[in-house]
Amino acid sequence: MMTVEVSLIIIIILLFGWLISLWRRNRTLQTENMRLMIKTGEYEVMRNDARELLKTTEEVKTIKLMREKYNLSLVDAKNLIDSVK
């Protein structure tokens, strides 16, 4: 019985380590994606779209539309909208 418990603890620790490595990789990829969007001018296109949407819709709806159109996270969409205001 003790062997099973130790095995489960080891598996949980390994899964937790894997989860942390995936989280770090995700943050790295998000940072690289933002850098490339700025470099290629896509970020300015998104800002212009956000600016136009804000003229006709409320902020929450604009955030939702930007998330759908550009596949942004909620935080990224909110930051984009805040940078336009």
Rosetta blueprint (number, residue, H / E / L):
1 M L
2 M H
3 T H
4 V H
5 E H
6 V H
7 S H
8 L H
9 I H
10 I H
11 I H
12 I H
13 I H
14 L H
15 L H
16 F H
17 G H
18 W H
19 L H
20 I H
21 S H
22 L H
23 W H
24 R H
25 R H
26 N H
27 R H
28 T H
29 L H
30 Q H
31 T H
32 E H
33 N H
34 M H
35 R H
36 L H
37 M H
38 I H
39 K H
40 T H
41 G L
42 E H
43 Y H
44 E H
45 V H
46 M H
47 R H
48 N H
49 D H
50 A H
51 R H
52 E H
53 L H
54 L H
55 K H
56 T H
57 T L
58 E L
59 E H
60 V H
61 K H
62 T H
63 I H
64 K H
65 L H
66 M H
67 R H
68 E H
69 K H
70 Y H
71 N L
72 L L
73 S L
74 L H
75 V H
76 D H
77 A H
78 K H
79 N H
80 L H
81 I H
82 D H
83 S H
84 V H
85 K L
